[in-house]
Amino acid sequence: MATTAEQQVSGLPSEQVHAWLDNVQDQIRRVQTRIEYLQAEQARLQEQESLLMELMASAASPIA
């Protein structure tokens, strides 16, 4: 059986602290998912930018 000290954290019920922790961890997971999406989108756009810059460079070069 848990002691009173184990049941409470800084005067708060441990269930409440665990609920807050679960909520924060869920928010971290959602933010991480958004970050991963944005990083993939950034990489896609950088690849597109690179291809367009190559196209512009080849169009500006004289044909030998």
PDB file as gemmi writes it, atoms N, CA and C in Angstrom:
CRYST1    1.000    1.000    1.000  90.00  90.00  90.00 P 1                      
ATOM      1  N   MET A   1       0.848  -1.192   0.000  1.00  0.00           N  
ATOM      2  CA  MET A   1       0.000   0.000   0.000  1.00  0.00           C  
ATOM      3  C   MET A   1       0.883   1.242   0.000  1.00  0.00           C  
ATOM      4  N   ALA A   2       0.493   2.236  -0.766  1.00  0.00           N  
ATOM      5  CA  ALA A   2       1.279   3.466  -0.887  1.00  0.00           C  
ATOM      6  C   ALA A   2       1.118   4.306   0.370  1.00  0.00           C  
ATOM      7  N   THR A   3       2.189   4.962   0.720  1.00  0.00           N  
ATOM      8  CA  THR A   3       2.144   5.868   1.865  1.00  0.00           C  
ATOM      9  C   THR A   3       1.554   7.195   1.426  1.00  0.00           C  
ATOM     10  N   THR A   4       1.228   8.030   2.394  1.00  0.00           N  
ATOM     11  CA  THR A   4       0.677   9.348   2.074  1.00  0.00           C  
ATOM     12  C   THR A   4       1.661  10.152   1.242  1.00  0.00           C  
ATOM     13  N   ALA A   5       2.946  10.041   1.526  1.00  0.00           N  
ATOM     14  CA  ALA A   5       3.966  10.767   0.777  1.00  0.00           C  
ATOM     15  C   ALA A   5       3.987  10.318  -0.682  1.00  0.00           C  
ATOM     16  N   GLU A   6       3.750   9.036  -0.943  1.00  0.00           N  
ATOM     17  CA  GLU A   6       3.741   8.545  -2.315  1.00  0.00           C  
ATOM     18  C   GLU A   6       2.461   8.939  -3.041  1.00  0.00           C  
ATOM     19  N   GLN A   7       1.370   9.107  -2.297  1.00  0.00           N  
ATOM     20  CA  GLN A   7       0.086   9.446  -2.909  1.00  0.00           C  
ATOM     21  C   GLN A   7       0.003  10.915  -3.285  1.00  0.00           C  
ATOM     22  N   GLN A   8       0.813  11.740  -2.651  1.00  0.00           N  
ATOM     23  CA  GLN A   8       0.755  13.164  -2.932  1.00  0.00           C  
ATOM     24  C   GLN A   8       2.123  13.679  -3.349  1.00  0.00           C  
ATOM     25  N   VAL A   9       2.119  14.606  -4.284  1.00  0.00           N  
ATOM     26  CA  VAL A   9       3.331  15.262  -4.735  1.00  0.00           C  
ATOM     27  C   VAL A   9       3.116  16.744  -4.471  1.00  0.00           C  
ATOM     28  N   SER A  10       3.913  17.313  -3.602  1.00  0.00           N  
ATOM     29  CA  SER A  10       3.791  18.730  -3.238  1.00  0.00           C  
ATOM     30  C   SER A  10       2.352  19.085  -2.838  1.00  0.00           C  
ATOM     31  N   GLY A  11       1.707  18.205  -2.111  1.00  0.00           N  
ATOM     32  CA  GLY A  11       0.352  18.470  -1.643  1.00  0.00           C  
ATOM     33  C   GLY A  11      -0.726  18.180  -2.672  1.00  0.00           C  
ATOM     34  N   LEU A  12      -0.347  17.729  -3.872  1.00  0.00           N  
ATOM     35  CA  LEU A  12      -1.314  17.418  -4.923  1.00  0.00           C  
ATOM     36  C   LEU A  12      -1.512  15.908  -5.005  1.00  0.00           C  
ATOM     37  N   PRO A  13      -2.711  15.473  -5.317  1.00  0.00           N  
ATOM     38  CA  PRO A  13      -2.920  14.030  -5.509  1.00  0.00           C  
ATOM     39  C   PRO A  13      -2.075  13.534  -6.680  1.00  0.00           C  
ATOM     40  N   SER A  14      -1.457  12.380  -6.523  1.00  0.00           N  
ATOM     41  CA  SER A  14      -0.591  11.856  -7.578  1.00  0.00           C  
ATOM     42  C   SER A  14      -1.355  11.625  -8.877  1.00  0.00           C  
ATOM     43  N   GLU A  15      -2.657  11.308  -8.767  1.00  0.00           N  
ATOM     44  CA  GLU A  15      -3.463  11.112  -9.982  1.00  0.00           C  
ATOM     45  C   GLU A  15      -3.521  12.403 -10.795  1.00  0.00           C  
ATOM     46  N   GLN A  16      -3.622  13.542 -10.102  1.00  0.00           N  
ATOM     47  CA  GLN A  16      -3.673  14.832 -10.803  1.00  0.00           C  
ATOM     48  C   GLN A  16      -2.345  15.123 -11.496  1.00  0.00           C  
ATOM     49  N   VAL A  17      -1.258  14.858 -10.790  1.00  0.00           N  
ATOM     50  CA  VAL A  17       0.064  15.090 -11.372  1.00  0.00           C  
ATOM     51  C   VAL A  17       0.278  14.174 -12.575  1.00  0.00           C  
ATOM     52  N   HIS A  18      -0.145  12.918 -12.470  1.00  0.00           N  
ATOM     53  CA  HIS A  18      -0.011  11.987 -13.600  1.00  0.00           C  
ATOM     54  C   HIS A  18      -0.869  12.442 -14.780  1.00  0.00           C  
ATOM     55  N   ALA A  19      -2.062  12.969 -14.500  1.00  0.00           N  
ATOM     56  CA  ALA A  19      -2.928  13.462 -15.578  1.00  0.00           C  
ATOM     57  C   ALA A  19      -2.263  14.638 -16.284  1.00  0.00           C  
ATOM     58  N   TRP A  20      -1.664  15.546 -15.506  1.00  0.00           N  
ATOM     59  CA  TRP A  20      -0.962  16.682 -16.114  1.00  0.00           C  
ATOM     60  C   TRP A  20       0.217  16.201 -16.949  1.00  0.00           C  
ATOM     61  N   LEU A  21       0.956  15.240 -16.413  1.00  0.00           N  
ATOM     62  CA  LEU A  21       2.110  14.695 -17.129  1.00  0.00           C  
ATOM     63  C   LEU A  21       1.670  14.049 -18.442  1.00  0.00           C  
ATOM     64  N   ASP A  22       0.602  13.255 -18.392  1.00  0.00           N  
ATOM     65  CA  ASP A  22       0.088  12.627 -19.610  1.00  0.00           C  
ATOM     66  C   ASP A  22      -0.305  13.684 -20.637  1.00  0.00           C  
ATOM     67  N   ASN A  23      -0.942  14.766 -20.170  1.00  0.00           N  
ATOM     68  CA  ASN A  23      -1.352  15.838 -21.064  1.00  0.00           C  
ATOM     69  C   ASN A  23      -0.154  16.507 -21.713  1.00  0.00           C  
ATOM     70  N   VAL A  24       0.860  16.807 -20.927  1.00  0.00           N  
ATOM     71  CA  VAL A  24       2.068  17.457 -21.458  1.00  0.00           C  
ATOM     72  C   VAL A  24       2.778  16.527 -22.447  1.00  0.00           C  
ATOM     73  N   GLN A  25       2.865  15.250 -22.117  1.00  0.00           N  
ATOM     74  CA  GLN A  25       3.514  14.306 -23.028  1.00  0.00           C  
ATOM     75  C   GLN A  25       2.738  14.190 -24.337  1.00  0.00           C  
ATOM     76  N   ASP A  26       1.409  14.228 -24.267  1.00  0.00           N  
ATOM     77  CA  ASP A  26       0.593  14.206 -25.475  1.00  0.00           C  
ATOM     78  C   ASP A  26       0.842  15.445 -26.322  1.00  0.00           C  
ATOM     79  N   GLN A  27       0.932  16.595 -25.686  1.00  0.00           N  
ATOM     80  CA  GLN A  27       1.219  17.830 -26.413  1.00  0.00           C  
ATOM     81  C   GLN A  27       2.600  17.769 -27.062  1.00  0.00           C  
ATOM     82  N   ILE A  28       3.579  17.221 -26.371  1.00  0.00           N  
ATOM     83  CA  ILE A  28       4.926  17.070 -26.938  1.00  0.00           C  
ATOM     84  C   ILE A  28       4.875  16.193 -28.179  1.00  0.00           C  
ATOM     85  N   ARG A  29       4.126  15.086 -28.121  1.00  0.00           N  
ATOM     86  CA  ARG A  29       4.005  14.200 -29.284  1.00  0.00           C  
ATOM     87  C   ARG A  29       3.358  14.928 -30.462  1.00  0.00           C  
ATOM     88  N   ARG A  30       2.317  15.726 -30.189  1.00  0.00           N  
ATOM     89  CA  ARG A  30       1.667  16.460 -31.275  1.00  0.00           C  
ATOM     90  C   ARG A  30       2.593  17.502 -31.887  1.00  0.00           C  
ATOM     91  N   VAL A  31       3.343  18.194 -31.064  1.00  0.00           N  
ATOM     92  CA  VAL A  31       4.297  19.185 -31.574  1.00  0.00           C  
ATOM     93  C   VAL A  31       5.380  18.492 -32.397  1.00  0.00           C  
ATOM     94  N   GLN A  32       5.873  17.352 -31.912  1.00  0.00           N  
ATOM     95  CA  GLN A  32       6.907  16.616 -32.644  1.00  0.00           C  
ATOM     96  C   GLN A  32       6.395  16.177 -34.013  1.00  0.00           C  
ATOM     97  N   THR A  33       5.152  15.733 -34.069  1.00  0.00           N  
ATOM     98  CA  THR A  33       4.558  15.340 -35.356  1.00  0.00           C  
ATOM     99  C   THR A  33       4.508  16.529 -36.312  1.00  0.00           C  
ATOM    100  N   ARG A  34       4.118  17.698 -35.800  1.00  0.00           N  
ATOM    101  CA  ARG A  34       4.080  18.898 -36.648  1.00  0.00           C  
ATOM    102  C   ARG A  34       5.476  19.292 -37.106  1.00  0.00           C  
ATOM    103  N   ILE A  35       6.459  19.189 -36.212  1.00  0.00           N  
ATOM    104  CA  ILE A  35       7.843  19.522 -36.563  1.00  0.00           C  
ATOM    105  C   ILE A  35       8.328  18.607 -37.680  1.00  0.00           C  
ATOM    106  N   GLU A  36       8.042  17.308 -37.553  1.00  0.00           N  
ATOM    107  CA  GLU A  36       8.479  16.359 -38.583  1.00  0.00           C  
ATOM    108  C   GLU A  36       7.826  16.690 -39.925  1.00  0.00           C  
ATOM    109  N   TYR A  37       6.543  17.045 -39.908  1.00  0.00           N  
ATOM    110  CA  TYR A  37       5.863  17.421 -41.148  1.00  0.00           C  
ATOM    111  C   TYR A  37       6.514  18.663 -41.755  1.00  0.00           C  
ATOM    112  N   LEU A  38       6.759  19.666 -40.920  1.00  0.00           N  
ATOM    113  CA  LEU A  38       7.353  20.905 -41.425  1.00  0.00           C  
ATOM    114  C   LEU A  38       8.770  20.683 -41.951  1.00  0.00           C  
ATOM    115  N   GLN A  39       9.536  19.814 -41.327  1.00  0.00           N  
ATOM    116  CA  GLN A  39      10.883  19.519 -41.819  1.00  0.00           C  
ATOM    117  C   GLN A  39      10.813  18.823 -43.175  1.00  0.00           C  
ATOM    118  N   ALA A  40       9.861  17.915 -43.339  1.00  0.00           N  
ATOM    119  CA  ALA A  40       9.694  17.249 -44.638  1.00  0.00           C  
ATOM    120  C   ALA A  40       9.265  18.255 -45.700  1.00  0.00           C  
ATOM    121  N   GLU A  41       8.369  19.156 -45.343  1.00  0.00           N  
ATOM    122  CA  GLU A  41       7.921  20.191 -46.289  1.00  0.00           C  
ATOM    123  C   GLU A  41       9.065  21.127 -46.647  1.00  0.00           C  
ATOM    124  N   GLN A  42       9.891  21.468 -45.674  1.00  0.00           N  
ATOM    125  CA  GLN A  42      11.051  22.315 -45.936  1.00  0.00           C  
ATOM    126  C   GLN A  42      11.999  21.620 -46.906  1.00  0.00           C  
ATOM    127  N   ALA A  43      12.268  20.348 -46.697  1.00  0.00           N  
ATOM    128  CA  ALA A  43      13.166  19.609 -47.588  1.00  0.00           C  
ATOM    129  C   ALA A  43      12.590  19.546 -49.000  1.00  0.00           C  
ATOM    130  N   ARG A  44      11.277  19.338 -49.118  1.00  0.00           N  
ATOM    131  CA  ARG A  44      10.635  19.293 -50.432  1.00  0.00           C  
ATOM    132  C   ARG A  44      10.774  20.634 -51.148  1.00  0.00           C  
ATOM    133  N   LEU A  45      10.537  21.713 -50.421  1.00  0.00           N  
ATOM    134  CA  LEU A  45      10.640  23.040 -51.028  1.00  0.00           C  
ATOM    135  C   LEU A  45      12.081  23.387 -51.386  1.00  0.00           C  
ATOM    136  N   GLN A  46      13.035  22.973 -50.577  1.00  0.00           N  
ATOM    137  CA  GLN A  46      14.439  23.231 -50.898  1.00  0.00           C  
ATOM    138  C   GLN A  46      14.856  22.461 -52.139  1.00  0.00           C  
ATOM    139  N   GLU A  47      14.350  21.258 -52.303  1.00  0.00           N  
ATOM    140  CA  GLU A  47      14.643  20.483 -53.519  1.00  0.00           C  
ATOM    141  C   GLU A  47      14.027  21.176 -54.732  1.00  0.00           C  
ATOM    142  N   GLN A  48      12.806  21.650 -54.582  1.00  0.00           N  
ATOM    143  CA  GLN A  48      12.154  22.380 -55.675  1.00  0.00           C  
ATOM    144  C   GLN A  48      12.936  23.643 -56.014  1.00  0.00           C  
ATOM    145  N   GLU A  49      13.378  24.361 -55.002  1.00  0.00           N  
ATOM    146  CA  GLU A  49      14.171  25.567 -55.212  1.00  0.00           C  
ATOM    147  C   GLU A  49      15.453  25.239 -55.971  1.00  0.00           C  
ATOM    148  N   SER A  50      16.107  24.156 -55.574  1.00  0.00           N  
ATOM    149  CA  SER A  50      17.357  23.755 -56.225  1.00  0.00           C  
ATOM    150  C   SER A  50      17.125  23.433 -57.703  1.00  0.00           C  
ATOM    151  N   LEU A  51      16.061  22.704 -57.984  1.00  0.00           N  
ATOM    152  CA  LEU A  51      15.753  22.365 -59.373  1.00  0.00           C  
ATOM    153  C   LEU A  51      15.449  23.616 -60.197  1.00  0.00           C  
ATOM    154  N   LEU A  52      14.715  24.552 -59.619  1.00  0.00           N  
ATOM    155  CA  LEU A  52      14.405  25.787 -60.346  1.00  0.00           C  
ATOM    156  C   LEU A  52      15.655  26.631 -60.577  1.00  0.00           C  
ATOM    157  N   MET A  53      16.561  26.643 -59.604  1.00  0.00           N  
ATOM    158  CA  MET A  53      17.807  27.384 -59.783  1.00  0.00           C  
ATOM    159  C   MET A  53      18.658  26.742 -60.881  1.00  0.00           C  
ATOM    160  N   GLU A  54      18.670  25.411 -60.939  1.00  0.00           N  
ATOM    161  CA  GLU A  54      19.395  24.726 -62.016  1.00  0.00           C  
ATOM    162  C   GLU A  54      18.777  25.058 -63.369  1.00  0.00           C  
ATOM    163  N   LEU A  55      17.454  25.101 -63.416  1.00  0.00           N  
ATOM    164  CA  LEU A  55      16.765  25.428 -64.666  1.00  0.00           C  
ATOM    165  C   LEU A  55      17.114  26.844 -65.116  1.00  0.00           C  
ATOM    166  N   MET A  56      17.102  27.771 -64.175  1.00  0.00           N  
ATOM    167  CA  MET A  56      17.459  29.147 -64.518  1.00  0.00           C  
ATOM    168  C   MET A  56      18.913  29.246 -64.990  1.00  0.00           C  
ATOM    169  N   ALA A  57      19.811  28.530 -64.316  1.00  0.00           N  
ATOM    170  CA  ALA A  57      21.222  28.572 -64.704  1.00  0.00           C  
ATOM    171  C   ALA A  57      21.419  27.975 -66.094  1.00  0.00           C  
ATOM    172  N   SER A  58      20.729  26.889 -66.382  1.00  0.00           N  
ATOM    173  CA  SER A  58      20.900  26.259 -67.694  1.00  0.00           C  
ATOM    174  C   SER A  58      20.272  27.132 -68.797  1.00  0.00           C  
ATOM    175  N   ALA A  59      19.222  27.847 -68.478  1.00  0.00           N  
ATOM    176  CA  ALA A  59      18.585  28.720 -69.474  1.00  0.00           C  
ATOM    177  C   ALA A  59      19.452  29.940 -69.755  1.00  0.00           C  
ATOM    178  N   ALA A  60      20.234  30.367 -68.763  1.00  0.00           N  
ATOM    179  CA  ALA A  60      21.089  31.540 -68.943  1.00  0.00           C  
ATOM    180  C   ALA A  60      22.410  31.200 -69.622  1.00  0.00           C  
ATOM    181  N   SER A  61      22.773  29.919 -69.618  1.00  0.00           N  
ATOM    182  CA  SER A  61      24.043  29.513 -70.221  1.00  0.00           C  
ATOM    183  C   SER A  61      23.895  29.435 -71.736  1.00  0.00           C  
ATOM    184  N   PRO A  62      24.920  29.926 -72.454  1.00  0.00           N  
ATOM    185  CA  PRO A  62      24.869  29.807 -73.920  1.00  0.00           C  
ATOM    186  C   PRO A  62      25.015  28.352 -74.347  1.00  0.00           C  
ATOM    187  N   ILE A  63      24.319  27.996 -75.377  1.00  0.00           N  
ATOM    188  CA  ILE A  63      24.397  26.619 -75.897  1.00  0.00           C  
ATOM    189  C   ILE A  63      25.657  26.506 -76.747  1.00  0.00           C  
ATOM    190  N   ALA A  64      26.459  25.510 -76.438  1.00  0.00           N  
ATOM    191  CA  ALA A  64      27.732  25.340 -77.159  1.00  0.00           C  
ATOM    192  C   ALA A  64      27.528  24.660 -78.488  1.00  0.00           C  
TER     193      ALA A  64                                                      
END                                                                             
